Amino acid sequence: MKPWALSGPSIQIDPLFPYYANRSRDSIADEIALAGYQTVHYFVVRENEVDGALVAAFQRRGIAVWAMVLGNGSFGVSQLPPEWRGWRMELLREPNDGFQRLSHFAQEYVEWKKKAAARLVTDIPFDGFEVAEPYFPEWNGLRSGVYGDIGPHAQRAFREHSGENIPDFRDKHARNYYRKVPKLYAQWVDLRVDAVNGLISELVNGAGGVRDVRPDICVATWSLAVSGRGDVPGQLREWQGLDAVAMIGCVAPDMHVLQTHWPDWMRRRLPPQYIRGYARIAQSIRAAYPGLPLGVQADIGSLARMVRDREWTRRFGATALEDEYDAWTAYEYHVGGYMYDEPPKPLRAERSAEDEVVISFSKRIATPSVDELRIWSREDRAGTTCDLSRHLRNDSLTLLELVDAVADGNRLLLRVRNLPAGAFSLRLDGVQDTPELWLLKGRKAHRNLPEDEVRVP
């Protein structure tokens, strides 16, 4: 086990985004490592589209990699068996948002998911396994209509549990309308909590499950958190089947993570200290399981109106550690404001051949035109990268003769005629980022700042 997998900053990545396509896995791992992360949460959108070579590239750099699977459904159905349609939840109102919600009460689904999870961690040596979004829909769902599961699987489970039909959630005049039968409704809420926790426990602890096939793997559980003055834990339990303390007791994870719920992360002016509003939930977990590492997650850019910049993310991480969270993470690496706001910056250089040097940038770059790219050398007497604010005389720079330039993700491979043999500082002009690959379209491209130098050893 990599102990840093349970502490400090980490980042979520979804390699199915275009930003990660058509580049080497090593360049992805290089970029994440240069961003300062020693742990990543690999969002497994579909179990049949997981890049084991990318996981290996991270691990070669000592980066711990969690497999983060969804518990309550799927984006896309290519990995599901033909009978998957019979596993779907029934909601009061179907949102038709492209996400296939699958029922915790469908035992065939739970068994299929367990086998898929076990196969995933057997085929690829992930350091950790976690089930994100294991809950039922939805926050305030009884009002919005995005509430379930109330379909045949749920009806059957409740009848076996209580001997009664499920409460009625549509007809206010019905004798068993949920507000008229508080005792029956309480049994229904309890059953939903048990179903959420039972799903995770079966995937992790069941016969043939994740721990059975990989007893060495770390396990994390996830639940939601929302800021509010009311009984937020009670609302999460009632509306979405989430009881963090009960979940931990059922699954026995190595870490628990509080995921920021959409009523918070969708706010345009959300302060980075907002997680202090999660204190009640965090305190209840710490009181019940004082030795369990606790993490917290933020969203840094899923919507155009709420993109968080680098400073916001830094302050969020600082707040998390100040408030005694062991770890923090954010969704998703390439959607943060730094992607749209900052120019590509050279961070590291290494020689790959006598006449070649590879420059690693802070973000993905486009292959520049050899005719437009300019590079200079400057003897580095101090032996370190120069002060970026230093003003240099023009005659201290030597224009180098560029033969070829090829980009691979955040890396730029340069072939240079008469490359200096000793250590020197390299300056470039003409490197541009890749706005066509960002989540939010129509944003302007950035060129590197020529005054940003990098040392070539």
TASULSUL-V695145 format. One record per pair of residues at least 12 apart in sequence whose C-alpha atoms are under 7 Angstrom apart, sorted by the first residue. I is the first residue (numbers start at 1). J is the second residue. D is the distance in Angstrom with one decimal. If there is no record, write none. Layout:
I_J_D, I_J_D
//
This chain:
1_127_6.7, 2_64_6.4, 5_39_5.7, 5_64_5.7, 6_255_6.8, 6_293_6.7, 6_327_6.5, 7_326_5.0, 7_327_4.4, 8_326_6.2, 8_327_4.4, 8_328_6.3, 9_37_6.4, 9_327_5.8, 9_328_5.1, 9_329_6.0, 10_37_5.5, 10_38_6.6, 10_39_4.8, 10_40_5.5, 10_328_6.1, 10_329_4.7, 11_37_6.9, 11_39_6.7, 11_40_5.0, 11_41_6.1, 11_329_4.9, 11_330_5.3, 11_331_6.8, 11_332_6.8, 11_333_6.1, 12_40_5.6, 12_41_4.5, 12_42_6.1, 12_43_6.8, 12_329_6.6, 12_330_5.8, 12_331_5.1, 12_332_5.1, 12_333_6.1, 13_40_6.9, 13_41_6.2, 13_42_5.3, 13_43_5.9, 13_332_5.5, 13_333_5.8, 14_42_6.2, 14_43_5.1, 18_437_5.6, 19_437_5.0, 19_438_6.3, 23_408_5.5, 23_409_5.2, 24_408_6.6, 24_409_7.0, 25_53_6.9, 25_54_5.0, 25_57_6.2, 26_57_5.6, 27_408_6.6, 27_409_5.6, 27_410_6.1, 27_411_6.5, 28_409_6.9, 29_57_6.0, 29_58_5.1, 31_362_6.4, 31_363_6.5, 31_410_6.3, 34_362_7.0, 38_62_7.0, 38_63_4.6, 38_64_6.3, 39_63_5.2, 39_64_4.6, 39_65_5.9, 40_64_6.3, 40_65_5.1, 40_66_6.3, 41_65_5.9, 41_66_4.7, 41_67_6.3, 41_68_6.1, 42_65_6.6, 42_66_5.8, 42_67_5.2, 42_68_5.7, 43_67_6.6, 43_68_4.9, 43_69_6.4, 44_67_6.5, 44_68_5.7, 44_69_5.1, 45_69_7.0, 45_75_6.4, 46_79_6.3, 47_79_6.5, 47_116_6.9, 47_120_6.9, 48_79_5.6, 52_124_5.7, 64_127_5.9, 65_126_5.7, 65_127_5.4, 65_128_6.4, 66_126_5.9, 66_127_5.7, 66_128_4.3, 66_129_5.4, 67_126_6.3, 67_128_6.0, 67_129_4.8, 67_130_6.2, 68_129_6.1, 68_130_4.9, 68_131_5.8, 68_132_6.3, 69_130_6.3, 69_131_5.1, 69_132_6.0, 70_131_5.6, 70_132_5.2, 70_133_5.7, 70_134_6.5, 71_131_5.7, 71_132_6.3, 71_133_5.8, 71_134_4.2, 72_101_5.8, 72_102_5.6, 72_103_6.9, 72_133_6.4, 72_134_5.1, 72_135_6.3, 72_136_7.0, 73_99_6.9, 73_100_5.3, 73_101_4.2, 73_102_4.7, 74_99_5.9, 74_100_5.2, 74_101_6.7, 75_98_6.8, 75_99_5.1, 75_100_6.4, 87_102_5.4, 87_103_5.8, 87_106_5.7, 87_109_6.2, 88_101_5.7, 88_102_4.3, 88_103_5.6, 89_101_5.6, 89_102_5.2, 89_103_4.8, 89_148_6.6, 89_149_5.0, 89_151_6.0, 90_148_6.0, 90_149_5.3, 90_150_5.4, 90_151_4.6, 91_146_6.0, 91_147_5.2, 91_148_4.5, 91_149_5.7, 91_150_6.1, 92_145_5.0, 92_146_6.0, 92_147_5.6, 92_148_6.6, 93_145_4.9, 93_146_5.4, 94_146_6.6, 95_146_6.7, 103_149_6.6, 104_195_6.0, 104_196_6.7, 104_199_6.4, 105_153_5.3, 105_154_5.6, 105_157_6.7, 105_195_6.8, 106_153_5.7, 110_199_6.5, 114_202_7.0, 114_203_4.5, 114_209_5.7, 115_209_6.8, 117_203_7.0, 117_210_6.4, 118_209_5.4, 118_210_4.8, 118_213_6.4, 122_213_6.7, 122_214_7.0, 127_217_5.7, 127_218_6.3, 128_217_5.3, 128_218_4.4, 128_219_5.6, 129_218_6.2, 129_219_5.0, 129_220_6.4, 130_219_5.7, 130_220_4.8, 130_221_5.8, 131_200_6.9, 131_221_6.1, 131_222_6.5, 132_222_5.4, 134_196_6.2, 135_196_6.0, 135_240_5.5, 135_241_6.0, 135_242_6.3, 136_148_6.4, 136_149_7.0, 136_240_4.6, 136_241_6.1, 137_240_5.7, 138_239_6.2, 138_240_5.8, 139_239_6.0, 139_240_6.7, 140_239_6.6, 141_239_6.7, 167_185_6.4, 189_238_5.6, 189_241_6.8, 192_241_5.0, 193_237_6.9, 193_241_4.2, 193_242_5.9, 193_243_6.6, 196_241_6.3, 197_247_5.2, 197_250_6.4, 200_251_6.9, 201_250_6.5, 201_251_4.9, 218_254_6.1, 219_253_5.1, 219_254_5.3, 219_255_6.7, 220_253_5.2, 220_254_5.7, 220_255_4.7, 220_256_5.3, 221_253_6.2, 221_255_6.6, 221_256_4.8, 221_257_6.3, 222_256_5.8, 222_257_4.8, 222_258_5.9, 222_259_6.7, 223_242_6.6, 223_244_6.1, 223_257_6.5, 223_258_5.3, 223_259_5.9, 224_258_5.5, 224_259_4.7, 224_260_6.0, 224_261_5.7, 225_258_5.9, 225_259_5.9, 225_260_5.4, 225_261_5.7, 225_278_6.3, 226_260_6.5, 226_261_5.7, 226_264_6.4, 226_278_6.7, 227_264_6.9, 227_277_4.9, 227_278_6.1, 233_281_6.8, 245_285_5.7, 245_288_7.0, 254_292_6.7, 255_292_5.9, 255_293_4.9, 255_294_5.8, 256_293_6.5, 256_294_5.1, 256_295_6.2, 257_294_5.8, 257_295_4.4, 257_296_5.2, 258_295_6.2, 258_296_4.6, 258_297_6.1, 259_296_6.0, 259_297_4.8, 259_298_6.8, 260_297_5.9, 260_298_5.5, 265_299_5.9, 266_306_6.3, 267_306_6.4, 268_305_5.8, 268_306_4.6, 272_312_5.8, 272_315_5.9, 272_316_4.6, 273_316_6.1, 273_319_5.9, 293_326_5.7, 294_325_5.5, 294_326_5.4, 294_327_6.6, 295_325_5.5, 295_326_5.6, 295_327_4.4, 295_328_5.2, 296_325_7.0, 296_327_6.6, 296_328_4.9, 296_329_6.5, 297_328_5.7, 297_329_4.8, 297_330_5.3, 298_329_6.5, 298_330_4.7, 298_331_6.3, 299_330_5.5, 299_331_4.8, 299_332_7.0, 300_330_6.4, 300_331_5.9, 300_332_6.7, 300_335_6.6, 300_336_5.1, 301_335_4.9, 301_336_5.3, 302_335_6.7, 304_440_6.8, 307_336_6.2, 307_337_5.5, 308_336_5.8, 308_337_5.1, 309_336_6.0, 309_337_4.0, 309_338_5.4, 310_337_6.4, 310_338_5.5, 335_439_6.3, 340_443_6.9, 343_446_4.9, 343_447_5.8, 343_448_5.3, 344_361_6.0, 344_362_5.6, 344_363_5.7, 344_432_6.9, 344_433_6.2, 344_447_6.8, 344_448_5.2, 345_361_5.2, 345_362_5.3, 345_448_6.1, 345_452_6.8, 346_359_6.5, 346_360_5.8, 346_361_4.3, 346_362_6.4, 346_452_6.9, 346_453_6.9, 346_454_6.1, 347_360_5.8, 347_361_5.5, 347_362_6.5, 347_454_6.3, 348_360_5.2, 348_454_6.2, 349_454_6.6, 349_455_6.4, 349_456_5.3, 350_456_6.0, 350_457_6.7, 355_415_5.7, 355_416_5.4, 355_417_6.3, 355_418_6.9, 355_419_5.7, 356_413_7.0, 356_414_5.5, 356_415_4.5, 356_416_6.1, 357_413_6.0, 357_414_5.4, 357_415_6.7, 358_411_6.5, 358_412_5.5, 358_413_4.5, 358_414_6.3, 359_411_5.5, 359_412_5.1, 359_413_6.5, 360_410_5.8, 360_411_4.5, 360_412_6.5, 361_410_5.1, 361_411_6.1, 362_410_6.6, 363_410_5.1, 364_409_4.7, 364_410_3.9, 364_433_6.0, 364_434_6.5, 365_407_6.6, 365_409_6.1, 365_410_5.5, 365_431_6.9, 365_432_5.6, 365_433_4.2, 365_434_5.7, 366_407_6.1, 366_432_5.9, 366_433_5.8, 366_434_5.9, 367_405_6.9, 367_406_5.4, 367_407_4.6, 368_405_6.8, 368_430_6.8, 368_431_6.0, 370_402_7.0, 370_404_6.2, 370_405_6.2, 372_430_6.2, 373_429_5.8, 373_430_4.7, 374_428_5.7, 374_429_5.2, 374_430_6.6, 375_399_6.1, 375_400_5.7, 375_426_6.9, 375_427_5.6, 375_428_4.5, 375_429_6.5, 376_397_5.9, 376_398_5.2, 376_399_4.4, 376_400_5.3, 376_426_5.8, 376_427_5.1, 376_428_6.5, 377_397_5.7, 377_398_5.2, 377_399_6.6, 377_400_6.8, 377_424_6.3, 377_425_5.7, 377_426_4.8, 377_427_6.4, 378_396_6.3, 378_397_5.1, 378_398_6.4, 378_424_5.6, 378_425_5.1, 378_426_6.6, 379_424_4.7, 379_425_6.3, 380_423_6.4, 380_424_4.7, 380_425_5.7, 384_455_6.6, 385_425_6.5, 385_453_6.8, 385_454_5.7, 385_455_5.0, 386_453_6.8, 388_451_6.2, 388_452_5.8, 388_453_6.9, 400_416_6.9, 401_416_5.8, 401_417_5.5, 402_415_6.2, 402_416_4.7, 402_417_6.4, 403_415_5.3, 403_416_5.4, 403_417_6.5, 423_456_5.6, 423_457_4.5, 424_455_5.8, 424_456_5.4, 424_457_6.7, 425_453_6.2, 425_454_5.5, 425_455_4.3, 425_456_5.9, 426_453_5.5, 426_454_5.3, 426_455_6.1, 426_456_6.7, 427_450_6.1, 427_451_6.8, 427_452_6.7, 427_453_4.9, 427_454_6.9, 428_450_5.4, 429_448_6.6, 429_450_5.0, 430_447_6.4, 430_448_6.7, 431_447_5.4, 431_448_5.4, 432_445_6.7, 432_446_5.6, 432_447_4.3, 432_448_6.3, 433_445_6.0, 433_446_5.8, 433_447_6.7
//
